[in-house]
Amino acid sequence: MRMWTRWSAWLCLSLMLWTAAVESTHHHASETDAASCSICVLAHSASPTVSSHADPVFAVIGLWQEEDVVAKAPLDFSELGIRGPPAVL
Ligand SMILES: [Zn+2]
């Protein structure tokens, strides 16, 4: 990794951490200052709500059809060309 890439990564990381620390710990001397601060307005605003309630749509897109799988094993020795077990005569 090149040196400038490493330094720029550390610079961005440190700026992000300092910004997060300053935003979370800042305070205002008066209420009017807090009312005009975008961070405080956003922090104390109500969570957004969904205006329109969408009902879920359930539709069948396919059916699982299970089929029996039967393995067809050749048990006849003559088909494989293999000699069968010796028989006692
Ligand atoms: Zn503020």
PDB file of the backbone (N, CA, C, O) and the ligand in Angstrom, with CONECT records:
HET     ZN  A 101       1
ATOM      1  N   MET A   1       0.853  -1.180   0.000  1.00  0.00           N
ATOM      2  CA  MET A   1       0.000   0.000   0.000  1.00  0.00           C
ATOM      3  C   MET A   1       0.894   1.236   0.000  1.00  0.00           C
ATOM      4  O   MET A   1       1.868   1.321   0.747  1.00  0.00           O
ATOM      5  N   ARG A   2       0.547   2.164  -0.833  1.00  0.00           N
ATOM      6  CA  ARG A   2       1.370   3.353  -0.913  1.00  0.00           C
ATOM      7  C   ARG A   2       1.175   4.224   0.324  1.00  0.00           C
ATOM      8  O   ARG A   2       0.170   4.136   1.031  1.00  0.00           O
ATOM      9  N   MET A   3       2.159   5.051   0.549  1.00  0.00           N
ATOM     10  CA  MET A   3       2.147   5.872   1.761  1.00  0.00           C
ATOM     11  C   MET A   3       1.009   6.889   1.758  1.00  0.00           C
ATOM     12  O   MET A   3       0.370   7.112   2.786  1.00  0.00           O
ATOM     13  N   TRP A   4       0.753   7.507   0.598  1.00  0.00           N
ATOM     14  CA  TRP A   4      -0.303   8.522   0.567  1.00  0.00           C
ATOM     15  C   TRP A   4      -1.686   7.894   0.741  1.00  0.00           C
ATOM     16  O   TRP A   4      -2.583   8.545   1.277  1.00  0.00           O
ATOM     17  N   THR A   5      -1.877   6.677   0.313  1.00  0.00           N
ATOM     18  CA  THR A   5      -3.160   6.008   0.500  1.00  0.00           C
ATOM     19  C   THR A   5      -3.383   5.719   1.974  1.00  0.00           C
ATOM     20  O   THR A   5      -4.485   5.890   2.495  1.00  0.00           O
ATOM     21  N   ARG A   6      -2.338   5.284   2.631  1.00  0.00           N
ATOM     22  CA  ARG A   6      -2.440   5.000   4.064  1.00  0.00           C
ATOM     23  C   ARG A   6      -2.726   6.284   4.861  1.00  0.00           C
ATOM     24  O   ARG A   6      -3.566   6.291   5.760  1.00  0.00           O
ATOM     25  N   TRP A   7      -2.017   7.360   4.517  1.00  0.00           N
ATOM     26  CA  TRP A   7      -2.232   8.625   5.239  1.00  0.00           C
ATOM     27  C   TRP A   7      -3.613   9.197   4.962  1.00  0.00           C
ATOM     28  O   TRP A   7      -4.249   9.739   5.867  1.00  0.00           O
ATOM     29  N   SER A   8      -4.077   9.088   3.747  1.00  0.00           N
ATOM     30  CA  SER A   8      -5.420   9.612   3.456  1.00  0.00           C
ATOM     31  C   SER A   8      -6.489   8.776   4.146  1.00  0.00           C
ATOM     32  O   SER A   8      -7.510   9.315   4.573  1.00  0.00           O
ATOM     33  N   ALA A   9      -6.277   7.489   4.262  1.00  0.00           N
ATOM     34  CA  ALA A   9      -7.229   6.652   4.989  1.00  0.00           C
ATOM     35  C   ALA A   9      -7.266   7.028   6.464  1.00  0.00           C
ATOM     36  O   ALA A   9      -8.338   7.121   7.061  1.00  0.00           O
ATOM     37  N   TRP A  10      -6.088   7.245   7.050  1.00  0.00           N
ATOM     38  CA  TRP A  10      -6.048   7.664   8.457  1.00  0.00           C
ATOM     39  C   TRP A  10      -6.654   9.044   8.651  1.00  0.00           C
ATOM     40  O   TRP A  10      -7.318   9.294   9.657  1.00  0.00           O
ATOM     41  N   LEU A  11      -6.433   9.938   7.702  1.00  0.00           N
ATOM     42  CA  LEU A  11      -7.007  11.281   7.787  1.00  0.00           C
ATOM     43  C   LEU A  11      -8.532  11.214   7.732  1.00  0.00           C
ATOM     44  O   LEU A  11      -9.205  11.867   8.529  1.00  0.00           O
ATOM     45  N   CYS A  12      -9.079  10.442   6.811  1.00  0.00           N
ATOM     46  CA  CYS A  12     -10.535  10.305   6.701  1.00  0.00           C
ATOM     47  C   CYS A  12     -11.110   9.655   7.954  1.00  0.00           C
ATOM     48  O   CYS A  12     -12.162  10.069   8.442  1.00  0.00           O
ATOM     49  N   LEU A  13     -10.442   8.663   8.464  1.00  0.00           N
ATOM     50  CA  LEU A  13     -10.932   7.989   9.668  1.00  0.00           C
ATOM     51  C   LEU A  13     -10.916   8.927  10.864  1.00  0.00           C
ATOM     52  O   LEU A  13     -11.862   8.956  11.650  1.00  0.00           O
ATOM     53  N   SER A  14      -9.839   9.693  10.999  1.00  0.00           N
ATOM     54  CA  SER A  14      -9.760  10.609  12.138  1.00  0.00           C
ATOM     55  C   SER A  14     -10.777  11.733  12.009  1.00  0.00           C
ATOM     56  O   SER A  14     -11.361  12.145  13.011  1.00  0.00           O
ATOM     57  N   LEU A  15     -11.006  12.244  10.791  1.00  0.00           N
ATOM     58  CA  LEU A  15     -12.031  13.272  10.601  1.00  0.00           C
ATOM     59  C   LEU A  15     -13.418  12.735  10.924  1.00  0.00           C
ATOM     60  O   LEU A  15     -14.239  13.440  11.512  1.00  0.00           O
ATOM     61  N   MET A  16     -13.676  11.504  10.546  1.00  0.00           N
ATOM     62  CA  MET A  16     -14.986  10.915  10.832  1.00  0.00           C
ATOM     63  C   MET A  16     -15.179  10.739  12.340  1.00  0.00           C
ATOM     64  O   MET A  16     -16.261  11.007  12.863  1.00  0.00           O
ATOM     65  N   LEU A  17     -14.148  10.294  13.028  1.00  0.00           N
ATOM     66  CA  LEU A  17     -14.259  10.107  14.478  1.00  0.00           C
ATOM     67  C   LEU A  17     -14.391  11.443  15.197  1.00  0.00           C
ATOM     68  O   LEU A  17     -15.184  11.562  16.130  1.00  0.00           O
ATOM     69  N   TRP A  18     -13.634  12.445  14.781  1.00  0.00           N
ATOM     70  CA  TRP A  18     -13.745  13.764  15.409  1.00  0.00           C
ATOM     71  C   TRP A  18     -15.108  14.378  15.154  1.00  0.00           C
ATOM     72  O   TRP A  18     -15.681  14.995  16.052  1.00  0.00           O
ATOM     73  N   THR A  19     -15.634  14.225  13.962  1.00  0.00           N
ATOM     74  CA  THR A  19     -16.958  14.752  13.646  1.00  0.00           C
ATOM     75  C   THR A  19     -18.030  14.081  14.498  1.00  0.00           C
ATOM     76  O   THR A  19     -18.928  14.748  15.012  1.00  0.00           O
ATOM     77  N   ALA A  20     -17.935  12.767  14.644  1.00  0.00           N
ATOM     78  CA  ALA A  20     -18.906  12.058  15.475  1.00  0.00           C
ATOM     79  C   ALA A  20     -18.808  12.489  16.929  1.00  0.00           C
ATOM     80  O   ALA A  20     -19.826  12.623  17.609  1.00  0.00           O
ATOM     81  N   ALA A  21     -17.587  12.706  17.411  1.00  0.00           N
ATOM     82  CA  ALA A  21     -17.412  13.132  18.806  1.00  0.00           C
ATOM     83  C   ALA A  21     -17.942  14.542  19.019  1.00  0.00           C
ATOM     84  O   ALA A  21     -18.590  14.817  20.028  1.00  0.00           O
ATOM     85  N   VAL A  22     -17.674  15.424  18.089  1.00  0.00           N
ATOM     86  CA  VAL A  22     -18.137  16.813  18.235  1.00  0.00           C
ATOM     87  C   VAL A  22     -19.651  16.898  18.108  1.00  0.00           C
ATOM     88  O   VAL A  22     -20.288  17.650  18.845  1.00  0.00           O
ATOM     89  N   GLU A  23     -20.234  16.142  17.189  1.00  0.00           N
ATOM     90  CA  GLU A  23     -21.690  16.180  17.036  1.00  0.00           C
ATOM     91  C   GLU A  23     -22.389  15.640  18.273  1.00  0.00           C
ATOM     92  O   GLU A  23     -23.448  16.141  18.652  1.00  0.00           O
ATOM     93  N   SER A  24     -21.831  14.655  18.887  1.00  0.00           N
ATOM     94  CA  SER A  24     -22.523  14.055  20.030  1.00  0.00           C
ATOM     95  C   SER A  24     -22.304  14.838  21.311  1.00  0.00           C
ATOM     96  O   SER A  24     -23.085  14.678  22.249  1.00  0.00           O
ATOM     97  N   THR A  25     -21.289  15.670  21.395  1.00  0.00           N
ATOM     98  CA  THR A  25     -20.997  16.358  22.654  1.00  0.00           C
ATOM     99  C   THR A  25     -21.208  17.862  22.587  1.00  0.00           C
ATOM    100  O   THR A  25     -20.944  18.549  23.574  1.00  0.00           O
ATOM    101  N   HIS A  26     -21.670  18.399  21.477  1.00  0.00           N
ATOM    102  CA  HIS A  26     -21.805  19.849  21.397  1.00  0.00           C
ATOM    103  C   HIS A  26     -23.032  20.309  22.182  1.00  0.00           C
ATOM    104  O   HIS A  26     -23.983  19.552  22.375  1.00  0.00           O
ATOM    105  N   HIS A  27     -22.992  21.541  22.623  1.00  0.00           N
ATOM    106  CA  HIS A  27     -24.132  22.119  23.347  1.00  0.00           C
ATOM    107  C   HIS A  27     -24.245  23.588  22.976  1.00  0.00           C
ATOM    108  O   HIS A  27     -23.308  24.190  22.453  1.00  0.00           O
ATOM    109  N   HIS A  28     -25.425  24.157  23.260  1.00  0.00           N
ATOM    110  CA  HIS A  28     -25.695  25.536  22.890  1.00  0.00           C
ATOM    111  C   HIS A  28     -25.953  26.341  24.149  1.00  0.00           C
ATOM    112  O   HIS A  28     -26.445  25.819  25.150  1.00  0.00           O
ATOM    113  N   ALA A  29     -25.611  27.623  24.084  1.00  0.00           N
ATOM    114  CA  ALA A  29     -25.787  28.508  25.232  1.00  0.00           C
ATOM    115  C   ALA A  29     -27.255  28.873  25.426  1.00  0.00           C
ATOM    116  O   ALA A  29     -27.699  29.087  26.555  1.00  0.00           O
ATOM    117  N   SER A  30     -27.998  28.944  24.348  1.00  0.00           N
ATOM    118  CA  SER A  30     -29.406  29.331  24.477  1.00  0.00           C
ATOM    119  C   SER A  30     -30.281  28.406  23.646  1.00  0.00           C
ATOM    120  O   SER A  30     -29.798  27.643  22.809  1.00  0.00           O
ATOM    121  N   GLU A  31     -31.577  28.496  23.899  1.00  0.00           N
ATOM    122  CA  GLU A  31     -32.525  27.650  23.168  1.00  0.00           C
ATOM    123  C   GLU A  31     -32.656  28.095  21.718  1.00  0.00           C
ATOM    124  O   GLU A  31     -32.918  27.274  20.839  1.00  0.00           O
ATOM    125  N   THR A  32     -32.480  29.371  21.465  1.00  0.00           N
ATOM    126  CA  THR A  32     -32.601  29.851  20.080  1.00  0.00           C
ATOM    127  C   THR A  32     -31.469  29.320  19.215  1.00  0.00           C
ATOM    128  O   THR A  32     -31.662  29.039  18.032  1.00  0.00           O
ATOM    129  N   ASP A  33     -30.310  29.187  19.797  1.00  0.00           N
ATOM    130  CA  ASP A  33     -29.205  28.596  19.042  1.00  0.00           C
ATOM    131  C   ASP A  33     -29.472  27.125  18.749  1.00  0.00           C
ATOM    132  O   ASP A  33     -29.166  26.634  17.662  1.00  0.00           O
ATOM    133  N   ALA A  34     -30.037  26.436  19.714  1.00  0.00           N
ATOM    134  CA  ALA A  34     -30.343  25.022  19.515  1.00  0.00           C
ATOM    135  C   ALA A  34     -31.447  24.830  18.476  1.00  0.00           C
ATOM    136  O   ALA A  34     -31.467  23.829  17.760  1.00  0.00           O
ATOM    137  N   ALA A  35     -32.371  25.802  18.398  1.00  0.00           N
ATOM    138  CA  ALA A  35     -33.453  25.688  17.429  1.00  0.00           C
ATOM    139  C   ALA A  35     -32.953  25.861  16.001  1.00  0.00           C
ATOM    140  O   ALA A  35     -33.543  25.327  15.061  1.00  0.00           O
ATOM    141  N   SER A  36     -31.886  26.596  15.844  1.00  0.00           N
ATOM    142  CA  SER A  36     -31.366  26.816  14.494  1.00  0.00           C
ATOM    143  C   SER A  36     -30.277  25.812  14.116  1.00  0.00           C
ATOM    144  O   SER A  36     -29.829  25.783  12.970  1.00  0.00           O
ATOM    145  N   CYS A  37     -29.860  25.004  15.062  1.00  0.00           N
ATOM    146  CA  CYS A  37     -28.811  24.021  14.775  1.00  0.00           C
ATOM    147  C   CYS A  37     -29.423  22.828  14.039  1.00  0.00           C
ATOM    148  O   CYS A  37     -30.405  22.245  14.500  1.00  0.00           O
ATOM    149  N   SER A  38     -28.853  22.477  12.920  1.00  0.00           N
ATOM    150  CA  SER A  38     -29.422  21.373  12.132  1.00  0.00           C
ATOM    151  C   SER A  38     -29.211  20.030  12.818  1.00  0.00           C
ATOM    152  O   SER A  38     -30.025  19.120  12.659  1.00  0.00           O
ATOM    153  N   ILE A  39     -28.148  19.896  13.565  1.00  0.00           N
ATOM    154  CA  ILE A  39     -27.895  18.629  14.265  1.00  0.00           C
ATOM    155  C   ILE A  39     -28.927  18.421  15.366  1.00  0.00           C
ATOM    156  O   ILE A  39     -29.463  17.323  15.518  1.00  0.00           O
ATOM    157  N   CYS A  40     -29.209  19.481  16.141  1.00  0.00           N
ATOM    158  CA  CYS A  40     -30.167  19.361  17.231  1.00  0.00           C
ATOM    159  C   CYS A  40     -31.586  19.174  16.705  1.00  0.00           C
ATOM    160  O   CYS A  40     -32.368  18.405  17.263  1.00  0.00           O
ATOM    161  N   VAL A  41     -31.910  19.880  15.633  1.00  0.00           N
ATOM    162  CA  VAL A  41     -33.248  19.734  15.045  1.00  0.00           C
ATOM    163  C   VAL A  41     -33.449  18.308  14.568  1.00  0.00           C
ATOM    164  O   VAL A  41     -34.512  17.721  14.768  1.00  0.00           O
ATOM    165  N   LEU A  42     -32.443  17.765  13.948  1.00  0.00           N
ATOM    166  CA  LEU A  42     -32.553  16.388  13.448  1.00  0.00           C
ATOM    167  C   LEU A  42     -32.593  15.374  14.593  1.00  0.00           C
ATOM    168  O   LEU A  42     -33.299  14.368  14.516  1.00  0.00           O
ATOM    169  N   ALA A  43     -31.829  15.646  15.653  1.00  0.00           N
ATOM    170  CA  ALA A  43     -31.783  14.707  16.764  1.00  0.00           C
ATOM    171  C   ALA A  43     -33.073  14.687  17.562  1.00  0.00           C
ATOM    172  O   ALA A  43     -33.456  13.649  18.100  1.00  0.00           O
ATOM    173  N   HIS A  44     -33.751  15.835  17.644  1.00  0.00           N
ATOM    174  CA  HIS A  44     -34.958  15.907  18.456  1.00  0.00           C
ATOM    175  C   HIS A  44     -36.239  15.808  17.643  1.00  0.00           C
ATOM    176  O   HIS A  44     -37.330  15.915  18.203  1.00  0.00           O
ATOM    177  N   SER A  45     -36.132  15.611  16.369  1.00  0.00           N
ATOM    178  CA  SER A  45     -37.331  15.467  15.555  1.00  0.00           C
ATOM    179  C   SER A  45     -37.897  14.073  15.730  1.00  0.00           C
ATOM    180  O   SER A  45     -37.195  13.136  16.109  1.00  0.00           O
ATOM    181  N   ALA A  46     -39.172  13.962  15.446  1.00  0.00           N
ATOM    182  CA  ALA A  46     -39.825  12.658  15.560  1.00  0.00           C
ATOM    183  C   ALA A  46     -39.371  11.771  14.422  1.00  0.00           C
ATOM    184  O   ALA A  46     -38.977  12.248  13.358  1.00  0.00           O
ATOM    185  N   SER A  47     -39.431  10.491  14.659  1.00  0.00           N
ATOM    186  CA  SER A  47     -39.038   9.557  13.612  1.00  0.00           C
ATOM    187  C   SER A  47     -40.048   9.615  12.480  1.00  0.00           C
ATOM    188  O   SER A  47     -41.242   9.781  12.733  1.00  0.00           O
ATOM    189  N   PRO A  48     -39.610   9.485  11.268  1.00  0.00           N
ATOM    190  CA  PRO A  48     -40.534   9.551  10.139  1.00  0.00           C
ATOM    191  C   PRO A  48     -41.484   8.359  10.138  1.00  0.00           C
ATOM    192  O   PRO A  48     -41.118   7.234  10.477  1.00  0.00           O
ATOM    193  N   THR A  49     -42.699   8.652   9.750  1.00  0.00           N
ATOM    194  CA  THR A  49     -43.698   7.588   9.688  1.00  0.00           C
ATOM    195  C   THR A  49     -44.094   7.364   8.236  1.00  0.00           C
ATOM    196  O   THR A  49     -43.926   8.230   7.379  1.00  0.00           O
ATOM    197  N   VAL A  50     -44.606   6.214   8.000  1.00  0.00           N
ATOM    198  CA  VAL A  50     -45.058   5.878   6.656  1.00  0.00           C
ATOM    199  C   VAL A  50     -46.443   6.465   6.482  1.00  0.00           C
ATOM    200  O   VAL A  50     -47.360   6.157   7.243  1.00  0.00           O
ATOM    201  N   SER A  51     -46.591   7.315   5.475  1.00  0.00           N
ATOM    202  CA  SER A  51     -47.871   7.988   5.288  1.00  0.00           C
ATOM    203  C   SER A  51     -48.926   7.062   4.686  1.00  0.00           C
ATOM    204  O   SER A  51     -50.085   7.092   5.101  1.00  0.00           O
ATOM    205  N   SER A  52     -48.547   6.266   3.741  1.00  0.00           N
ATOM    206  CA  SER A  52     -49.525   5.365   3.119  1.00  0.00           C
ATOM    207  C   SER A  52     -49.224   3.946   3.570  1.00  0.00           C
ATOM    208  O   SER A  52     -48.075   3.503   3.560  1.00  0.00           O
ATOM    209  N   HIS A  53     -50.254   3.257   3.958  1.00  0.00           N
ATOM    210  CA  HIS A  53     -50.086   1.889   4.429  1.00  0.00           C
ATOM    211  C   HIS A  53     -50.288   0.946   3.255  1.00  0.00           C
ATOM    212  O   HIS A  53     -51.378   0.865   2.689  1.00  0.00           O
ATOM    213  N   ALA A  54     -49.261   0.254   2.907  1.00  0.00           N
ATOM    214  CA  ALA A  54     -49.326  -0.665   1.780  1.00  0.00           C
ATOM    215  C   ALA A  54     -49.607  -2.066   2.298  1.00  0.00           C
ATOM    216  O   ALA A  54     -48.909  -2.570   3.178  1.00  0.00           O
ATOM    217  N   ASP A  55     -50.613  -2.672   1.751  1.00  0.00           N
ATOM    218  CA  ASP A  55     -50.935  -4.046   2.111  1.00  0.00           C
ATOM    219  C   ASP A  55     -50.058  -4.995   1.322  1.00  0.00           C
ATOM    220  O   ASP A  55     -49.799  -4.770   0.139  1.00  0.00           O
ATOM    221  N   PRO A  56     -49.605  -6.040   1.962  1.00  0.00           N
ATOM    222  CA  PRO A  56     -48.789  -7.005   1.219  1.00  0.00           C
ATOM    223  C   PRO A  56     -49.648  -7.805   0.249  1.00  0.00           C
ATOM    224  O   PRO A  56     -50.821  -8.074   0.512  1.00  0.00           O
ATOM    225  N   VAL A  57     -49.066  -8.167  -0.839  1.00  0.00           N
ATOM    226  CA  VAL A  57     -49.766  -8.946  -1.854  1.00  0.00           C
ATOM    227  C   VAL A  57     -49.187 -10.348  -1.840  1.00  0.00           C
ATOM    228  O   VAL A  57     -47.994 -10.555  -2.060  1.00  0.00           O
ATOM    229  N   PHE A  58     -50.054 -11.291  -1.580  1.00  0.00           N
ATOM    230  CA  PHE A  58     -49.636 -12.683  -1.588  1.00  0.00           C
ATOM    231  C   PHE A  58     -50.184 -13.358  -2.838  1.00  0.00           C
ATOM    232  O   PHE A  58     -51.396 -13.393  -3.048  1.00  0.00           O
ATOM    233  N   ALA A  59     -49.330 -13.870  -3.633  1.00  0.00           N
ATOM    234  CA  ALA A  59     -49.741 -14.536  -4.858  1.00  0.00           C
ATOM    235  C   ALA A  59     -48.937 -15.817  -5.014  1.00  0.00           C
ATOM    236  O   ALA A  59     -47.768 -15.894  -4.634  1.00  0.00           O
ATOM    237  N   VAL A  60     -49.579 -16.798  -5.572  1.00  0.00           N
ATOM    238  CA  VAL A  60     -48.907 -18.068  -5.807  1.00  0.00           C
ATOM    239  C   VAL A  60     -48.075 -17.946  -7.079  1.00  0.00           C
ATOM    240  O   VAL A  60     -48.602 -17.626  -8.144  1.00  0.00           O
ATOM    241  N   ILE A  61     -46.820 -18.193  -6.966  1.00  0.00           N
ATOM    242  CA  ILE A  61     -45.966 -18.094  -8.146  1.00  0.00           C
ATOM    243  C   ILE A  61     -45.527 -19.477  -8.620  1.00  0.00           C
ATOM    244  O   ILE A  61     -44.888 -19.603  -9.664  1.00  0.00           O
ATOM    245  N   GLY A  62     -45.862 -20.493  -7.870  1.00  0.00           N
ATOM    246  CA  GLY A  62     -45.497 -21.829  -8.301  1.00  0.00           C
ATOM    247  C   GLY A  62     -45.851 -22.827  -7.218  1.00  0.00           C
ATOM    248  O   GLY A  62     -46.001 -22.460  -6.053  1.00  0.00           O
ATOM    249  N   LEU A  63     -45.980 -24.038  -7.584  1.00  0.00           N
ATOM    250  CA  LEU A  63     -46.288 -25.101  -6.634  1.00  0.00           C
ATOM    251  C   LEU A  63     -45.152 -26.108  -6.638  1.00  0.00           C
ATOM    252  O   LEU A  63     -44.579 -26.436  -7.677  1.00  0.00           O
ATOM    253  N   TRP A  64     -44.855 -26.573  -5.471  1.00  0.00           N
ATOM    254  CA  TRP A  64     -43.831 -27.599  -5.346  1.00  0.00           C
ATOM    255  C   TRP A  64     -44.475 -28.936  -5.623  1.00  0.00           C
ATOM    256  O   TRP A  64     -45.380 -29.360  -4.905  1.00  0.00           O
ATOM    257  N   GLN A  65     -44.019 -29.588  -6.641  1.00  0.00           N
ATOM    258  CA  GLN A  65     -44.555 -30.896  -6.997  1.00  0.00           C
ATOM    259  C   GLN A  65     -43.466 -31.919  -6.753  1.00  0.00           C
ATOM    260  O   GLN A  65     -42.423 -31.946  -7.408  1.00  0.00           O
ATOM    261  N   GLU A  66     -43.760 -32.751  -5.786  1.00  0.00           N
ATOM    262  CA  GLU A  66     -42.774 -33.741  -5.392  1.00  0.00           C
ATOM    263  C   GLU A  66     -42.952 -35.008  -6.209  1.00  0.00           C
ATOM    264  O   GLU A  66     -44.059 -35.532  -6.339  1.00  0.00           O
ATOM    265  N   GLU A  67     -41.878 -35.478  -6.740  1.00  0.00           N
ATOM    266  CA  GLU A  67     -41.920 -36.710  -7.523  1.00  0.00           C
ATOM    267  C   GLU A  67     -41.041 -37.744  -6.834  1.00  0.00           C
ATOM    268  O   GLU A  67     -39.977 -37.428  -6.303  1.00  0.00           O
ATOM    269  N   ASP A  68     -41.501 -38.958  -6.852  1.00  0.00           N
ATOM    270  CA  ASP A  68     -40.715 -40.033  -6.277  1.00  0.00           C
ATOM    271  C   ASP A  68     -39.535 -40.355  -7.189  1.00  0.00           C
ATOM    272  O   ASP A  68     -39.668 -40.451  -8.409  1.00  0.00           O
ATOM    273  N   VAL A  69     -38.415 -40.511  -6.574  1.00  0.00           N
ATOM    274  CA  VAL A  69     -37.217 -40.861  -7.327  1.00  0.00           C
ATOM    275  C   VAL A  69     -36.910 -42.324  -7.039  1.00  0.00           C
ATOM    276  O   VAL A  69     -36.681 -42.720  -5.897  1.00  0.00           O
ATOM    277  N   VAL A  70     -36.913 -43.095  -8.083  1.00  0.00           N
ATOM    278  CA  VAL A  70     -36.630 -44.515  -7.947  1.00  0.00           C
ATOM    279  C   VAL A  70     -35.356 -44.818  -8.725  1.00  0.00           C
ATOM    280  O   VAL A  70     -35.277 -44.640  -9.941  1.00  0.00           O
ATOM    281  N   ALA A  71     -34.387 -45.271  -7.991  1.00  0.00           N
ATOM    282  CA  ALA A  71     -33.132 -45.616  -8.634  1.00  0.00           C
ATOM    283  C   ALA A  71     -33.260 -46.992  -9.283  1.00  0.00           C
ATOM    284  O   ALA A  71     -33.710 -47.956  -8.663  1.00  0.00           O
ATOM    285  N   LYS A  72     -32.861 -47.049 -10.513  1.00  0.00           N
ATOM    286  CA  LYS A  72     -32.928 -48.312 -11.235  1.00  0.00           C
ATOM    287  C   LYS A  72     -31.529 -48.905 -11.288  1.00  0.00           C
ATOM    288  O   LYS A  72     -30.709 -48.561 -12.139  1.00  0.00           O
ATOM    289  N   ALA A  73     -31.295 -49.785 -10.369  1.00  0.00           N
ATOM    290  CA  ALA A  73     -29.976 -50.405 -10.308  1.00  0.00           C
ATOM    291  C   ALA A  73     -30.005 -51.723 -11.061  1.00  0.00           C
ATOM    292  O   ALA A  73     -30.876 -52.562 -10.830  1.00  0.00           O
ATOM    293  N   PRO A  74     -29.063 -51.898 -11.949  1.00  0.00           N
ATOM    294  CA  PRO A  74     -29.028 -53.184 -12.662  1.00  0.00           C
ATOM    295  C   PRO A  74     -28.505 -54.279 -11.730  1.00  0.00           C
ATOM    296  O   PRO A  74     -27.347 -54.245 -11.313  1.00  0.00           O
ATOM    297  N   LEU A  75     -29.326 -55.205 -11.421  1.00  0.00           N
ATOM    298  CA  LEU A  75     -28.941 -56.268 -10.507  1.00  0.00           C
ATOM    299  C   LEU A  75     -28.558 -57.547 -11.243  1.00  0.00           C
ATOM    300  O   LEU A  75     -28.060 -58.508 -10.656  1.00  0.00           O
ATOM    301  N   ASP A  76     -28.802 -57.522 -12.511  1.00  0.00           N
ATOM    302  CA  ASP A  76     -28.468 -58.714 -13.272  1.00  0.00           C
ATOM    303  C   ASP A  76     -26.987 -58.688 -13.610  1.00  0.00           C
ATOM    304  O   ASP A  76     -26.506 -57.720 -14.200  1.00  0.00           O
ATOM    305  N   PHE A  77     -26.265 -59.726 -13.250  1.00  0.00           N
ATOM    306  CA  PHE A  77     -24.827 -59.759 -13.475  1.00  0.00           C
ATOM    307  C   PHE A  77     -24.472 -59.869 -14.949  1.00  0.00           C
ATOM    308  O   PHE A  77     -23.389 -59.456 -15.362  1.00  0.00           O
ATOM    309  N   SER A  78     -25.356 -60.411 -15.721  1.00  0.00           N
ATOM    310  CA  SER A  78     -25.027 -60.588 -17.137  1.00  0.00           C
ATOM    311  C   SER A  78     -24.999 -59.248 -17.865  1.00  0.00           C
ATOM    312  O   SER A  78     -24.294 -59.112 -18.865  1.00  0.00           O
ATOM    313  N   GLU A  79     -25.748 -58.259 -17.388  1.00  0.00           N
ATOM    314  CA  GLU A  79     -25.729 -56.949 -18.031  1.00  0.00           C
ATOM    315  C   GLU A  79     -24.402 -56.228 -17.791  1.00  0.00           C
ATOM    316  O   GLU A  79     -23.930 -55.479 -18.645  1.00  0.00           O
ATOM    317  N   LEU A  80     -23.816 -56.460 -16.635  1.00  0.00           N
ATOM    318  CA  LEU A  80     -22.558 -55.787 -16.326  1.00  0.00           C
ATOM    319  C   LEU A  80     -21.356 -56.558 -16.818  1.00  0.00           C
ATOM    320  O   LEU A  80     -20.255 -56.010 -16.861  1.00  0.00           O
ATOM    321  N   GLY A  81     -21.529 -57.786 -17.183  1.00  0.00           N
ATOM    322  CA  GLY A  81     -20.397 -58.583 -17.637  1.00  0.00           C
ATOM    323  C   GLY A  81     -19.554 -59.076 -16.473  1.00  0.00           C
ATOM    324  O   GLY A  81     -18.391 -59.443 -16.644  1.00  0.00           O
ATOM    325  N   ILE A  82     -20.140 -59.082 -15.314  1.00  0.00           N
ATOM    326  CA  ILE A  82     -19.406 -59.538 -14.146  1.00  0.00           C
ATOM    327  C   ILE A  82     -19.879 -60.933 -13.807  1.00  0.00           C
ATOM    328  O   ILE A  82     -21.065 -61.256 -13.869  1.00  0.00           O
ATOM    329  N   ARG A  83     -18.936 -61.720 -13.456  1.00  0.00           N
ATOM    330  CA  ARG A  83     -19.259 -63.112 -13.113  1.00  0.00           C
ATOM    331  C   ARG A  83     -19.933 -63.143 -11.753  1.00  0.00           C
ATOM    332  O   ARG A  83     -19.520 -62.423 -10.844  1.00  0.00           O
ATOM    333  N   GLY A  84     -20.899 -63.915 -11.607  1.00  0.00           N
ATOM    334  CA  GLY A  84     -21.620 -64.055 -10.366  1.00  0.00           C
ATOM    335  C   GLY A  84     -20.834 -64.851  -9.359  1.00  0.00           C
ATOM    336  O   GLY A  84     -19.790 -65.427  -9.666  1.00  0.00           O
ATOM    337  N   PRO A  85     -21.354 -64.871  -8.156  1.00  0.00           N
ATOM    338  CA  PRO A  85     -20.652 -65.622  -7.108  1.00  0.00           C
ATOM    339  C   PRO A  85     -20.618 -67.106  -7.455  1.00  0.00           C
ATOM    340  O   PRO A  85     -21.531 -67.629  -8.094  1.00  0.00           O
ATOM    341  N   PRO A  86     -19.559 -67.770  -7.027  1.00  0.00           N
ATOM    342  CA  PRO A  86     -19.472 -69.206  -7.318  1.00  0.00           C
ATOM    343  C   PRO A  86     -20.577 -69.975  -6.597  1.00  0.00           C
ATOM    344  O   PRO A  86     -20.945 -69.690  -5.457  1.00  0.00           O
ATOM    345  N   ALA A  87     -21.060 -70.922  -7.298  1.00  0.00           N
ATOM    346  CA  ALA A  87     -22.135 -71.758  -6.732  1.00  0.00           C
ATOM    347  C   ALA A  87     -21.580 -73.145  -6.474  1.00  0.00           C
ATOM    348  O   ALA A  87     -20.784 -73.672  -7.251  1.00  0.00           O
ATOM    349  N   VAL A  88     -21.998 -73.696  -5.417  1.00  0.00           N
ATOM    350  CA  VAL A  88     -21.576 -75.036  -5.053  1.00  0.00           C
ATOM    351  C   VAL A  88     -22.475 -76.011  -5.790  1.00  0.00           C
ATOM    352  O   VAL A  88     -23.699 -75.974  -5.665  1.00  0.00           O
ATOM    353  N   LEU A  89     -21.838 -76.888  -6.566  1.00  0.00           N
ATOM    354  CA  LEU A  89     -22.635 -77.858  -7.317  1.00  0.00           C
ATOM    355  C   LEU A  89     -22.756 -79.151  -6.575  1.00  0.00           C
ATOM    356  O   LEU A  89     -23.395 -80.084  -7.060  1.00  0.00           O
TER     357      LEU A  89
HETATM  358 ZN    ZN A 101     -26.878  21.647  18.143  1.00  0.00          ZN2+
END
